[in-house]
Amino acid sequence: MKKAFFLFFVAIFSGFAQNTTNTVSLNVKIANRFSDTITISSGRTFKQKVGINKKGEFQATFEAVKDGGLYRLNDGNEGTTMFLKNGYDLTLTLDTKDFDETIVYKGKGAIENNYLAQKALEAGYHPEIILAGRRLNDSMGEYVASQVVKLMIKKGITVNGAQLLLLGITFKENCPDVRNTKIVDVVSALQEYGIQVTIYDPWANPAEVMHEYNLTCHPELVPGTRYDSIVLGVAHKEFLNLDLAPLMQENAVLYDVKGILKNSDAKL
């Protein structure tokens, strides 16, 4: 259950549209406030103190970190963590008598923050862990590509211009959904090394892949082609017993992202 929540929340953050303004607007009303000053902070890089009026209200506008991040709002010793992105226009209400239980967000950015607050309360999650998982998820494509390139160099394979077969591009195994798939990050990172990537996925719709990512996806293997490297990105059932030997050049690299192949050179 916790793992499902974590992955779902990472997927939510990854899919948000770009914001059109370069600041965050925050309107807060706190019942039974502890102090006359509220602190908004983000690690060591940002800290702002805001005065709060007798009605327990204050407004703050500032520029958030690039791509958004976690911010802490503190009233005395009590506080809550928010995910803020430039373009968000949020209204937050709470009562310090039941601090976490009464947090309600409205406006642009409310869906993410209400979800975060509720699930953190239910599951005992620390938002910092969630954001760390997001950063790890976002860098996975570059990591996989770098590992494949290292293996190719060790085997004496010329990286620039090398032919690579990528098995799978969908979001998960045995599913045609390509939305929010991180495999496209692997493709992009490999292409930056000059590697020619051929994508084979019997589940994905080639037209949808082209529309979403401007990438060519083959529903069947390209006959007569041998590759310098093969990367298994999605654990489709069709790949479990696929004979890869006829598809590989002599001394080719076989990299297994999902850990289902028996004779791979390396696994993630």
Buried (B, 14 or more C-beta within 10 A) or exposed (E): EEEEBBEEBBBBBBEBEEBEEEBBBBBBBBEEBBBEBBBBBBEEEBEEEBEBEEEBEBEBEBEBBEBBBBBBBBBEEBBBBBBBBBBBBBBBBBBBEEBEEBBBBBBBBBEBBBBBBEBBEEEEBEBEEBBEBBEEBBEBBBBBBEBBBEBBEEBEBEBEEBBBBBBBBBBBBEEEEBEBBBBBBBBBBBBEBEBEBBBBBBBBBBEBBEEBBEBEBBEEBEEEEEBBBBBBBBBBEBBEEBEBEEBBBEEBBBBBBBEBBEEBBBBB
